[in-house]
């Protein structure tokens, strides 16, 4: 596919974090970009400000006017698997034989033109991708980046390089959903974690691990594979690979981890260059681990220790990833995208570590009926780490309800006595009445609609 040879790029699901980065990429190259999404969001507002026309109602009839300005071979349609095959606009493109590809296929076609760094894993990939991007940009390297979240340093999910200069780098988050990451052919591949997820696609844990093994095999000849220690144990890889860990005896690791003035400080050990007294500008022990992997990648590309130290200190993180929205005496509010039991556990334990002795109230919105069903016992165990838990209704995303699977059903599996289910409206009213000292919102659905309202109450 000559991916830049089209004139109109039409996105079905343009408001998704990965789709919006692609839309921005083509807009940057001077193409006409339009798209549909089922809901208005802050991200679609930003796209519209950038000149990308978005609409929010299925309108197959209106497509004719849009498409009338272009020859059929001048149009590329990009869709996300979250768009149902019964969608009227999707059906129109299929019935009229337009060129239509999944987002992953288009992304794969773009990255094949570059020296690609692909970061995969059930957890940690968005923060690590964003941190790698920050490290490379801080070093003055020419790189593009498609990130799965909004970088606080750059204010966007797309960072642009200069394709006219020789050997540009391309940093990309490698999505395991629907096996999308198998369209990539990276020069550097990282696997942060392989916990079971998306069992509606994979079926079982063994198939998830097989997917990651196949991803590892997509490495270009002469490339570098980097994996966490327990990932290497789980996948039983035979390829040459580099191993990292939080504090085990591996090639890349952290030693003497401590907290100073509310920040993690540690000594970074590496066969390339040790870096003493690293200060990470991002909270959470799991983010120390993400930073170890990011630095290992930067070192493979020649970035030196002094640049790395300054970049780690100045890294502001990613919106909705351990995101301090309020941090004042007597009032702390953290928002996080955690939507898998292991992510919940890591986030809650990090909050406990950084703010010992303070009662934690967590508001969690389960994401997908299948994920809630498949990991219910694990969710209950993770949520029991909270001092108080408030559950919102399950966010269905692309799914239809499953009989018997609900937030009330999940709450029944929890051992905690301090738990309840609420609507979004009830949550806001409850916080107004009882603001809490430490509040944590978690979830990958539309719980982000509550963030500014909660901020306004607590500030």
Secondary structure by P-SEA (a helix, b strand, c coil): cccccccbbbbcccccaaaaaaaaaaaaaccccccccccccaaaaaaaaacbbbbcccccccccccccccccccbbbbbccccccccaaaaaaaaaccccccaaaaaaaaacccbbbbbbcccaaaaaaaaaaaaaaaacccccccccccccccccccccccccccbbbbbbbccccccccccccccbbbbcccccccccccccaaaaaaaaaaaaacccccbbbbbcaaaaaaacccccccccccccccccccccccccccbbbbbbbcccccccccccccccaaaaaaaaaaaaaaaaacccaaaaaaaaaaccccccccccccccccbbbbbbccccaaaaaaaaaaaaaacccbbbbbbbbbccaaaaaacaaaaaaaaacccbbbbcccccccccccccccaaaaaaaccccccccccaaaaaaaaaaccccbbbbbbccccccaaaaaaaacc
